Amino acid sequence: MTTTDHRKVLKQIGKKTGKLAKYKKHSVPKIRKNGALSKKCRLCGNTHAVIHKYGLELCRKCFRDTAPKIGFKKYS
C-alpha cells in the first residue's frame, strides 16, 4: 500500500474513532530507520544497488547516467 492510499483511507475513516485506531494499529506503514528500504536513490527512488560512497545516494543506473556530469571517468 502506498502512502497516498493510506492517507486517503485515514481521511475517509475520519471521526470513527474505533475504526481509526484499529486501522492505525494494523495498516499504516512503518517509518523505516534501518535496512534496505530506508536507503533510496535520490533521483528515481529505487532501493536496489544504492551507492552511498562520497554522499552520492544514487542507484547504479542513475549513477551511470549522471557520472560524467559529476566528474567521474570510465577507465576501461
PyMOL Python script that loads the backbone (N, CA, C, O; Angstrom):
from pymol import cmd

cmd.read_pdbstr("""\
ATOM      1  N   MET A   1       0.840  -1.172   0.000  1.00  0.00           N
ATOM      2  CA  MET A   1       0.000   0.000   0.000  1.00  0.00           C
ATOM      3  C   MET A   1       0.888   1.239   0.000  1.00  0.00           C
ATOM      4  O   MET A   1       1.820   1.348   0.796  1.00  0.00           O
ATOM      5  N   THR A   2       0.592   2.155  -0.889  1.00  0.00           N
ATOM      6  CA  THR A   2       1.404   3.354  -0.974  1.00  0.00           C
ATOM      7  C   THR A   2       0.964   4.370   0.067  1.00  0.00           C
ATOM      8  O   THR A   2      -0.101   4.231   0.669  1.00  0.00           O
ATOM      9  N   THR A   3       1.784   5.390   0.277  1.00  0.00           N
ATOM     10  CA  THR A   3       1.453   6.385   1.292  1.00  0.00           C
ATOM     11  C   THR A   3       0.205   7.166   0.908  1.00  0.00           C
ATOM     12  O   THR A   3      -0.572   7.548   1.783  1.00  0.00           O
ATOM     13  N   THR A   4      -0.004   7.412  -0.388  1.00  0.00           N
ATOM     14  CA  THR A   4      -1.189   8.164  -0.782  1.00  0.00           C
ATOM     15  C   THR A   4      -2.446   7.371  -0.470  1.00  0.00           C
ATOM     16  O   THR A   4      -3.437   7.948  -0.022  1.00  0.00           O
ATOM     17  N   ASP A   5      -2.430   6.056  -0.696  1.00  0.00           N
ATOM     18  CA  ASP A   5      -3.597   5.233  -0.391  1.00  0.00           C
ATOM     19  C   ASP A   5      -3.921   5.270   1.093  1.00  0.00           C
ATOM     20  O   ASP A   5      -5.083   5.411   1.475  1.00  0.00           O
ATOM     21  N   HIS A   6      -2.907   5.145   1.923  1.00  0.00           N
ATOM     22  CA  HIS A   6      -3.180   5.090   3.357  1.00  0.00           C
ATOM     23  C   HIS A   6      -3.660   6.441   3.872  1.00  0.00           C
ATOM     24  O   HIS A   6      -4.430   6.485   4.832  1.00  0.00           O
ATOM     25  N   ARG A   7      -3.239   7.524   3.276  1.00  0.00           N
ATOM     26  CA  ARG A   7      -3.736   8.849   3.694  1.00  0.00           C
ATOM     27  C   ARG A   7      -5.186   9.050   3.280  1.00  0.00           C
ATOM     28  O   ARG A   7      -5.960   9.668   4.010  1.00  0.00           O
ATOM     29  N   LYS A   8      -5.562   8.531   2.111  1.00  0.00           N
ATOM     30  CA  LYS A   8      -6.956   8.633   1.669  1.00  0.00           C
ATOM     31  C   LYS A   8      -7.881   7.888   2.614  1.00  0.00           C
ATOM     32  O   LYS A   8      -8.962   8.372   2.951  1.00  0.00           O
ATOM     33  N   VAL A   9      -7.453   6.713   3.039  1.00  0.00           N
ATOM     34  CA  VAL A   9      -8.274   5.917   3.948  1.00  0.00           C
ATOM     35  C   VAL A   9      -8.420   6.631   5.284  1.00  0.00           C
ATOM     36  O   VAL A   9      -9.500   6.635   5.876  1.00  0.00           O
ATOM     37  N   LEU A  10      -7.328   7.237   5.761  1.00  0.00           N
ATOM     38  CA  LEU A  10      -7.413   7.974   7.025  1.00  0.00           C
ATOM     39  C   LEU A  10      -8.423   9.112   6.934  1.00  0.00           C
ATOM     40  O   LEU A  10      -9.137   9.380   7.900  1.00  0.00           O
ATOM     41  N   LYS A  11      -8.491   9.788   5.784  1.00  0.00           N
ATOM     42  CA  LYS A  11      -9.482  10.847   5.601  1.00  0.00           C
ATOM     43  C   LYS A  11     -10.897  10.279   5.599  1.00  0.00           C
ATOM     44  O   LYS A  11     -11.805  10.858   6.195  1.00  0.00           O
ATOM     45  N   GLN A  12     -11.083   9.134   4.920  1.00  0.00           N
ATOM     46  CA  GLN A  12     -12.407   8.549   4.810  1.00  0.00           C
ATOM     47  C   GLN A  12     -12.928   8.057   6.155  1.00  0.00           C
ATOM     48  O   GLN A  12     -14.110   8.219   6.462  1.00  0.00           O
ATOM     49  N   ILE A  13     -12.057   7.460   6.953  1.00  0.00           N
ATOM     50  CA  ILE A  13     -12.475   6.948   8.265  1.00  0.00           C
ATOM     51  C   ILE A  13     -12.804   8.113   9.190  1.00  0.00           C
ATOM     52  O   ILE A  13     -13.799   8.082   9.915  1.00  0.00           O
ATOM     53  N   GLY A  14     -11.958   9.139   9.157  1.00  0.00           N
ATOM     54  CA  GLY A  14     -12.205  10.387   9.852  1.00  0.00           C
ATOM     55  C   GLY A  14     -12.543  10.297  11.313  1.00  0.00           C
ATOM     56  O   GLY A  14     -11.663  10.050  12.138  1.00  0.00           O
ATOM     57  N   LYS A  15     -13.806  10.492  11.654  1.00  0.00           N
ATOM     58  CA  LYS A  15     -14.215  10.636  13.049  1.00  0.00           C
ATOM     59  C   LYS A  15     -14.657   9.330  13.704  1.00  0.00           C
ATOM     60  O   LYS A  15     -15.071   9.343  14.863  1.00  0.00           O
ATOM     61  N   LYS A  16     -14.581   8.217  13.001  1.00  0.00           N
ATOM     62  CA  LYS A  16     -14.944   6.919  13.588  1.00  0.00           C
ATOM     63  C   LYS A  16     -13.745   6.422  14.382  1.00  0.00           C
ATOM     64  O   LYS A  16     -12.869   5.752  13.835  1.00  0.00           O
ATOM     65  N   THR A  17     -13.704   6.744  15.652  1.00  0.00           N
ATOM     66  CA  THR A  17     -12.506   6.521  16.469  1.00  0.00           C
ATOM     67  C   THR A  17     -12.114   5.055  16.586  1.00  0.00           C
ATOM     68  O   THR A  17     -10.924   4.743  16.567  1.00  0.00           O
ATOM     69  N   GLY A  18     -13.059   4.167  16.705  1.00  0.00           N
ATOM     70  CA  GLY A  18     -12.747   2.746  16.839  1.00  0.00           C
ATOM     71  C   GLY A  18     -12.088   2.192  15.586  1.00  0.00           C
ATOM     72  O   GLY A  18     -11.066   1.510  15.659  1.00  0.00           O
ATOM     73  N   LYS A  19     -12.679   2.491  14.439  1.00  0.00           N
ATOM     74  CA  LYS A  19     -12.121   2.021  13.174  1.00  0.00           C
ATOM     75  C   LYS A  19     -10.772   2.684  12.890  1.00  0.00           C
ATOM     76  O   LYS A  19      -9.860   2.044  12.366  1.00  0.00           O
ATOM     77  N   LEU A  20     -10.650   3.961  13.235  1.00  0.00           N
ATOM     78  CA  LEU A  20      -9.402   4.688  13.008  1.00  0.00           C
ATOM     79  C   LEU A  20      -8.264   4.102  13.833  1.00  0.00           C
ATOM     80  O   LEU A  20      -7.152   3.939  13.331  1.00  0.00           O
ATOM     81  N   ALA A  21      -8.532   3.789  15.086  1.00  0.00           N
ATOM     82  CA  ALA A  21      -7.496   3.212  15.946  1.00  0.00           C
ATOM     83  C   ALA A  21      -7.068   1.834  15.443  1.00  0.00           C
ATOM     84  O   ALA A  21      -5.877   1.521  15.427  1.00  0.00           O
ATOM     85  N   LYS A  22      -8.026   1.019  15.035  1.00  0.00           N
ATOM     86  CA  LYS A  22      -7.709  -0.312  14.515  1.00  0.00           C
ATOM     87  C   LYS A  22      -6.905  -0.201  13.221  1.00  0.00           C
ATOM     88  O   LYS A  22      -5.947  -0.948  13.022  1.00  0.00           O
ATOM     89  N   TYR A  23      -7.285   0.722  12.343  1.00  0.00           N
ATOM     90  CA  TYR A  23      -6.576   0.898  11.079  1.00  0.00           C
ATOM     91  C   TYR A  23      -5.141   1.350  11.322  1.00  0.00           C
ATOM     92  O   TYR A  23      -4.212   0.833  10.701  1.00  0.00           O
ATOM     93  N   LYS A  24      -4.954   2.316  12.224  1.00  0.00           N
ATOM     94  CA  LYS A  24      -3.606   2.798  12.517  1.00  0.00           C
ATOM     95  C   LYS A  24      -2.730   1.703  13.116  1.00  0.00           C
ATOM     96  O   LYS A  24      -1.533   1.642  12.834  1.00  0.00           O
ATOM     97  N   LYS A  25      -3.318   0.842  13.936  1.00  0.00           N
ATOM     98  CA  LYS A  25      -2.545  -0.209  14.583  1.00  0.00           C
ATOM     99  C   LYS A  25      -2.051  -1.233  13.567  1.00  0.00           C
ATOM    100  O   LYS A  25      -0.919  -1.702  13.673  1.00  0.00           O
ATOM    101  N   HIS A  26      -2.875  -1.587  12.585  1.00  0.00           N
ATOM    102  CA  HIS A  26      -2.543  -2.702  11.712  1.00  0.00           C
ATOM    103  C   HIS A  26      -2.150  -2.312  10.286  1.00  0.00           C
ATOM    104  O   HIS A  26      -1.465  -3.095   9.629  1.00  0.00           O
ATOM    105  N   SER A  27      -2.539  -1.166   9.782  1.00  0.00           N
ATOM    106  CA  SER A  27      -2.414  -0.921   8.349  1.00  0.00           C
ATOM    107  C   SER A  27      -1.513   0.241   7.946  1.00  0.00           C
ATOM    108  O   SER A  27      -1.112   0.310   6.784  1.00  0.00           O
ATOM    109  N   VAL A  28      -1.184   1.139   8.835  1.00  0.00           N
ATOM    110  CA  VAL A  28      -0.344   2.272   8.461  1.00  0.00           C
ATOM    111  C   VAL A  28       1.101   1.796   8.316  1.00  0.00           C
ATOM    112  O   VAL A  28       1.602   1.099   9.198  1.00  0.00           O
ATOM    113  N   PRO A  29       1.787   2.157   7.216  1.00  0.00           N
ATOM    114  CA  PRO A  29       3.165   1.700   7.033  1.00  0.00           C
ATOM    115  C   PRO A  29       4.111   2.257   8.087  1.00  0.00           C
ATOM    116  O   PRO A  29       3.969   3.396   8.533  1.00  0.00           O
ATOM    117  N   LYS A  30       5.093   1.419   8.480  1.00  0.00           N
ATOM    118  CA  LYS A  30       6.059   1.836   9.491  1.00  0.00           C
ATOM    119  C   LYS A  30       7.073   2.795   8.889  1.00  0.00           C
ATOM    120  O   LYS A  30       7.346   2.755   7.690  1.00  0.00           O
ATOM    121  N   ILE A  31       7.630   3.659   9.734  1.00  0.00           N
ATOM    122  CA  ILE A  31       8.726   4.522   9.315  1.00  0.00           C
ATOM    123  C   ILE A  31      10.002   3.706   9.399  1.00  0.00           C
ATOM    124  O   ILE A  31      10.330   3.164  10.455  1.00  0.00           O
ATOM    125  N   ARG A  32      10.721   3.617   8.290  1.00  0.00           N
ATOM    126  CA  ARG A  32      11.919   2.793   8.224  1.00  0.00           C
ATOM    127  C   ARG A  32      13.137   3.607   8.624  1.00  0.00           C
ATOM    128  O   ARG A  32      13.400   4.663   8.050  1.00  0.00           O
ATOM    129  N   LYS A  33      13.893   3.109   9.623  1.00  0.00           N
ATOM    130  CA  LYS A  33      15.113   3.780  10.059  1.00  0.00           C
ATOM    131  C   LYS A  33      16.347   3.015   9.611  1.00  0.00           C
ATOM    132  O   LYS A  33      17.391   3.619   9.365  1.00  0.00           O
ATOM    133  N   ASN A  34      16.245   1.691   9.502  1.00  0.00           N
ATOM    134  CA  ASN A  34      17.369   0.841   9.124  1.00  0.00           C
ATOM    135  C   ASN A  34      16.938  -0.048   7.966  1.00  0.00           C
ATOM    136  O   ASN A  34      15.750  -0.166   7.665  1.00  0.00           O
ATOM    137  N   GLY A  35      17.917  -0.669   7.323  1.00  0.00           N
ATOM    138  CA  GLY A  35      17.628  -1.670   6.311  1.00  0.00           C
ATOM    139  C   GLY A  35      17.583  -1.119   4.908  1.00  0.00           C
ATOM    140  O   GLY A  35      17.809   0.068   4.673  1.00  0.00           O
ATOM    141  N   ALA A  36      17.287  -2.006   3.983  1.00  0.00           N
ATOM    142  CA  ALA A  36      17.348  -1.668   2.563  1.00  0.00           C
ATOM    143  C   ALA A  36      16.295  -0.639   2.159  1.00  0.00           C
ATOM    144  O   ALA A  36      16.576   0.226   1.328  1.00  0.00           O
ATOM    145  N   LEU A  37      15.103  -0.709   2.719  1.00  0.00           N
ATOM    146  CA  LEU A  37      14.046   0.199   2.289  1.00  0.00           C
ATOM    147  C   LEU A  37      14.227   1.621   2.795  1.00  0.00           C
ATOM    148  O   LEU A  37      13.544   2.527   2.318  1.00  0.00           O
ATOM    149  N   SER A  38      15.125   1.844   3.748  1.00  0.00           N
ATOM    150  CA  SER A  38      15.365   3.198   4.229  1.00  0.00           C
ATOM    151  C   SER A  38      16.355   3.935   3.337  1.00  0.00           C
ATOM    152  O   SER A  38      16.460   5.159   3.411  1.00  0.00           O
ATOM    153  N   LYS A  39      17.083   3.202   2.492  1.00  0.00           N
ATOM    154  CA  LYS A  39      18.099   3.798   1.625  1.00  0.00           C
ATOM    155  C   LYS A  39      17.570   3.811   0.201  1.00  0.00           C
ATOM    156  O   LYS A  39      17.467   2.761  -0.432  1.00  0.00           O
ATOM    157  N   LYS A  40      17.239   4.980  -0.304  1.00  0.00           N
ATOM    158  CA  LYS A  40      16.660   5.105  -1.636  1.00  0.00           C
ATOM    159  C   LYS A  40      17.502   6.020  -2.506  1.00  0.00           C
ATOM    160  O   LYS A  40      18.237   6.874  -2.010  1.00  0.00           O
ATOM    161  N   CYS A  41      17.384   5.829  -3.801  1.00  0.00           N
ATOM    162  CA  CYS A  41      18.051   6.700  -4.769  1.00  0.00           C
ATOM    163  C   CYS A  41      17.392   8.083  -4.732  1.00  0.00           C
ATOM    164  O   CYS A  41      16.170   8.198  -4.642  1.00  0.00           O
ATOM    165  N   ARG A  42      18.221   9.126  -4.802  1.00  0.00           N
ATOM    166  CA  ARG A  42      17.680  10.487  -4.771  1.00  0.00           C
ATOM    167  C   ARG A  42      16.881  10.816  -6.019  1.00  0.00           C
ATOM    168  O   ARG A  42      15.926  11.590  -5.951  1.00  0.00           O
ATOM    169  N   LEU A  43      17.252  10.241  -7.163  1.00  0.00           N
ATOM    170  CA  LEU A  43      16.603  10.600  -8.415  1.00  0.00           C
ATOM    171  C   LEU A  43      15.350   9.783  -8.709  1.00  0.00           C
ATOM    172  O   LEU A  43      14.295  10.339  -9.014  1.00  0.00           O
ATOM    173  N   CYS A  44      15.471   8.456  -8.616  1.00  0.00           N
ATOM    174  CA  CYS A  44      14.350   7.617  -9.048  1.00  0.00           C
ATOM    175  C   CYS A  44      13.621   6.917  -7.912  1.00  0.00           C
ATOM    176  O   CYS A  44      12.520   6.411  -8.129  1.00  0.00           O
ATOM    177  N   GLY A  45      14.192   6.865  -6.703  1.00  0.00           N
ATOM    178  CA  GLY A  45      13.535   6.216  -5.579  1.00  0.00           C
ATOM    179  C   GLY A  45      13.773   4.720  -5.503  1.00  0.00           C
ATOM    180  O   GLY A  45      13.167   4.043  -4.673  1.00  0.00           O
ATOM    181  N   ASN A  46      14.650   4.186  -6.357  1.00  0.00           N
ATOM    182  CA  ASN A  46      14.963   2.762  -6.367  1.00  0.00           C
ATOM    183  C   ASN A  46      15.685   2.390  -5.072  1.00  0.00           C
ATOM    184  O   ASN A  46      16.469   3.182  -4.550  1.00  0.00           O
ATOM    185  N   THR A  47      15.422   1.179  -4.549  1.00  0.00           N
ATOM    186  CA  THR A  47      16.055   0.760  -3.298  1.00  0.00           C
ATOM    187  C   THR A  47      17.163  -0.257  -3.524  1.00  0.00           C
ATOM    188  O   THR A  47      17.815  -0.665  -2.563  1.00  0.00           O
ATOM    189  N   HIS A  48      17.397  -0.677  -4.754  1.00  0.00           N
ATOM    190  CA  HIS A  48      18.404  -1.695  -5.049  1.00  0.00           C
ATOM    191  C   HIS A  48      19.680  -1.049  -5.562  1.00  0.00           C
ATOM    192  O   HIS A  48      19.631  -0.107  -6.353  1.00  0.00           O
ATOM    193  N   ALA A  49      20.823  -1.555  -5.111  1.00  0.00           N
ATOM    194  CA  ALA A  49      22.154  -1.142  -5.586  1.00  0.00           C
ATOM    195  C   ALA A  49      22.376   0.364  -5.439  1.00  0.00           C
ATOM    196  O   ALA A  49      22.766   1.036  -6.395  1.00  0.00           O
ATOM    197  N   VAL A  50      22.128   0.885  -4.247  1.00  0.00           N
ATOM    198  CA  VAL A  50      22.311   2.314  -3.988  1.00  0.00           C
ATOM    199  C   VAL A  50      23.757   2.567  -3.564  1.00  0.00           C
ATOM    200  O   VAL A  50      24.280   1.880  -2.687  1.00  0.00           O
ATOM    201  N   ILE A  51      24.400   3.554  -4.188  1.00  0.00           N
ATOM    202  CA  ILE A  51      25.788   3.903  -3.904  1.00  0.00           C
ATOM    203  C   ILE A  51      25.793   5.065  -2.918  1.00  0.00           C
ATOM    204  O   ILE A  51      25.307   6.150  -3.234  1.00  0.00           O
ATOM    205  N   HIS A  52      26.347   4.839  -1.714  1.00  0.00           N
ATOM    206  CA  HIS A  52      26.386   5.886  -0.690  1.00  0.00           C
ATOM    207  C   HIS A  52      27.755   6.546  -0.582  1.00  0.00           C
ATOM    208  O   HIS A  52      27.906   7.566   0.090  1.00  0.00           O
ATOM    209  N   LYS A  53      28.744   5.968  -1.241  1.00  0.00           N
ATOM    210  CA  LYS A  53      30.096   6.486  -1.121  1.00  0.00           C
ATOM    211  C   LYS A  53      30.137   7.923  -1.637  1.00  0.00           C
ATOM    212  O   LYS A  53      29.484   8.257  -2.626  1.00  0.00           O
ATOM    213  N   TYR A  54      30.896   8.753  -0.971  1.00  0.00           N
ATOM    214  CA  TYR A  54      31.045  10.186  -1.286  1.00  0.00           C
ATOM    215  C   TYR A  54      29.723  10.948  -1.163  1.00  0.00           C
ATOM    216  O   TYR A  54      29.594  12.048  -1.701  1.00  0.00           O
ATOM    217  N   GLY A  55      28.747  10.379  -0.464  1.00  0.00           N
ATOM    218  CA  GLY A  55      27.461  11.063  -0.289  1.00  0.00           C
ATOM    219  C   GLY A  55      26.619  11.115  -1.547  1.00  0.00           C
ATOM    220  O   GLY A  55      25.776  12.002  -1.681  1.00  0.00           O
ATOM    221  N   LEU A  56      26.825  10.180  -2.483  1.00  0.00           N
ATOM    222  CA  LEU A  56      26.087  10.203  -3.748  1.00  0.00           C
ATOM    223  C   LEU A  56      24.618   9.849  -3.564  1.00  0.00           C
ATOM    224  O   LEU A  56      23.741  10.589  -4.010  1.00  0.00           O
ATOM    225  N   GLU A  57      24.345   8.729  -2.914  1.00  0.00           N
ATOM    226  CA  GLU A  57      22.999   8.222  -2.705  1.00  0.00           C
ATOM    227  C   GLU A  57      22.220   8.119  -4.013  1.00  0.00           C
ATOM    228  O   GLU A  57      21.099   8.614  -4.130  1.00  0.00           O
ATOM    229  N   LEU A  58      22.850   7.454  -5.005  1.00  0.00           N
ATOM    230  CA  LEU A  58      22.245   7.193  -6.301  1.00  0.00           C
ATOM    231  C   LEU A  58      22.261   5.692  -6.556  1.00  0.00           C
ATOM    232  O   LEU A  58      23.176   4.997  -6.114  1.00  0.00           O
ATOM    233  N   CYS A  59      21.258   5.190  -7.264  1.00  0.00           N
ATOM    234  CA  CYS A  59      21.314   3.783  -7.661  1.00  0.00           C
ATOM    235  C   CYS A  59      22.303   3.664  -8.816  1.00  0.00           C
ATOM    236  O   CYS A  59      22.711   4.672  -9.393  1.00  0.00           O
ATOM    237  N   ARG A  60      22.684   2.449  -9.150  1.00  0.00           N
ATOM    238  CA  ARG A  60      23.724   2.257 -10.149  1.00  0.00           C
ATOM    239  C   ARG A  60      23.288   2.753 -11.525  1.00  0.00           C
ATOM    240  O   ARG A  60      24.123   3.218 -12.301  1.00  0.00           O
ATOM    241  N   LYS A  61      21.998   2.662 -11.841  1.00  0.00           N
ATOM    242  CA  LYS A  61      21.507   3.116 -13.148  1.00  0.00           C
ATOM    243  C   LYS A  61      21.594   4.640 -13.263  1.00  0.00           C
ATOM    244  O   LYS A  61      22.059   5.169 -14.273  1.00  0.00           O
ATOM    245  N   CYS A  62      21.151   5.324 -12.240  1.00  0.00           N
ATOM    246  CA  CYS A  62      21.215   6.788 -12.247  1.00  0.00           C
ATOM    247  C   CYS A  62      22.664   7.264 -12.199  1.00  0.00           C
ATOM    248  O   CYS A  62      23.006   8.288 -12.791  1.00  0.00           O
ATOM    249  N   PHE A  63      23.518   6.513 -11.488  1.00  0.00           N
ATOM    250  CA  PHE A  63      24.927   6.873 -11.420  1.00  0.00           C
ATOM    251  C   PHE A  63      25.562   6.805 -12.797  1.00  0.00           C
ATOM    252  O   PHE A  63      26.339   7.687 -13.161  1.00  0.00           O
ATOM    253  N   ARG A  64      25.243   5.767 -13.574  1.00  0.00           N
ATOM    254  CA  ARG A  64      25.804   5.646 -14.928  1.00  0.00           C
ATOM    255  C   ARG A  64      25.383   6.827 -15.794  1.00  0.00           C
ATOM    256  O   ARG A  64      26.172   7.299 -16.612  1.00  0.00           O
ATOM    257  N   ASP A  65      24.162   7.309 -15.630  1.00  0.00           N
ATOM    258  CA  ASP A  65      23.677   8.435 -16.433  1.00  0.00           C
ATOM    259  C   ASP A  65      24.315   9.759 -16.014  1.00  0.00           C
ATOM    260  O   ASP A  65      24.625  10.592 -16.865  1.00  0.00           O
ATOM    261  N   THR A  66      24.513   9.957 -14.716  1.00  0.00           N
ATOM    262  CA  THR A  66      24.974  11.259 -14.224  1.00  0.00           C
ATOM    263  C   THR A  66      26.466  11.331 -13.925  1.00  0.00           C
ATOM    264  O   THR A  66      26.970  12.411 -13.616  1.00  0.00           O
ATOM    265  N   ALA A  67      27.197  10.203 -14.006  1.00  0.00           N
ATOM    266  CA  ALA A  67      28.614  10.183 -13.639  1.00  0.00           C
ATOM    267  C   ALA A  67      29.469  11.168 -14.438  1.00  0.00           C
ATOM    268  O   ALA A  67      30.291  11.862 -13.840  1.00  0.00           O
ATOM    269  N   PRO A  68      29.312  11.261 -15.759  1.00  0.00           N
ATOM    270  CA  PRO A  68      30.148  12.233 -16.496  1.00  0.00           C
ATOM    271  C   PRO A  68      29.885  13.681 -16.076  1.00  0.00           C
ATOM    272  O   PRO A  68      30.805  14.498 -16.060  1.00  0.00           O
ATOM    273  N   LYS A  69      28.643  13.999 -15.740  1.00  0.00           N
ATOM    274  CA  LYS A  69      28.305  15.363 -15.319  1.00  0.00           C
ATOM    275  C   LYS A  69      28.933  15.692 -13.968  1.00  0.00           C
ATOM    276  O   LYS A  69      29.337  16.828 -13.720  1.00  0.00           O
ATOM    277  N   ILE A  70      29.011  14.675 -13.087  1.00  0.00           N
ATOM    278  CA  ILE A  70      29.577  14.871 -11.750  1.00  0.00           C
ATOM    279  C   ILE A  70      31.087  14.981 -11.819  1.00  0.00           C
ATOM    280  O   ILE A  70      31.693  15.668 -10.996  1.00  0.00           O
ATOM    281  N   GLY A  71      31.716  14.309 -12.799  1.00  0.00           N
ATOM    282  CA  GLY A  71      33.168  14.371 -12.921  1.00  0.00           C
ATOM    283  C   GLY A  71      33.860  13.029 -12.820  1.00  0.00           C
ATOM    284  O   GLY A  71      35.087  12.982 -12.734  1.00  0.00           O
ATOM    285  N   PHE A  72      33.108  11.925 -12.827  1.00  0.00           N
ATOM    286  CA  PHE A  72      33.705  10.593 -12.803  1.00  0.00           C
ATOM    287  C   PHE A  72      34.043  10.187 -14.231  1.00  0.00           C
ATOM    288  O   PHE A  72      33.332  10.541 -15.171  1.00  0.00           O
ATOM    289  N   LYS A  73      35.148   9.431 -14.389  1.00  0.00           N
ATOM    290  CA  LYS A  73      35.570   8.961 -15.710  1.00  0.00           C
ATOM    291  C   LYS A  73      35.607   7.447 -15.728  1.00  0.00           C
ATOM    292  O   LYS A  73      35.907   6.808 -14.720  1.00  0.00           O
ATOM    293  N   LYS A  74      35.297   6.878 -16.887  1.00  0.00           N
ATOM    294  CA  LYS A  74      35.342   5.426 -17.059  1.00  0.00           C
ATOM    295  C   LYS A  74      36.738   5.058 -17.538  1.00  0.00           C
ATOM    296  O   LYS A  74      37.242   5.646 -18.494  1.00  0.00           O
ATOM    297  N   TYR A  75      37.378   4.072 -16.870  1.00  0.00           N
ATOM    298  CA  TYR A  75      38.754   3.738 -17.163  1.00  0.00           C
ATOM    299  C   TYR A  75      38.939   2.448 -17.948  1.00  0.00           C
ATOM    300  O   TYR A  75      40.073   1.983 -18.066  1.00  0.00           O
ATOM    301  N   SER A  76      37.900   1.855 -18.484  1.00  0.00           N
ATOM    302  CA  SER A  76      38.146   0.621 -19.230  1.00  0.00           C
ATOM    303  C   SER A  76      37.507   0.616 -20.595  1.00  0.00           C
ATOM    304  O   SER A  76      37.633  -0.361 -21.333  1.00  0.00           O
TER     305      SER A  76
END
""", "prot")
cmd.dss("prot")
cmd.show_as("cartoon", "prot")
cmd.util.cbc("prot")
cmd.orient("prot")
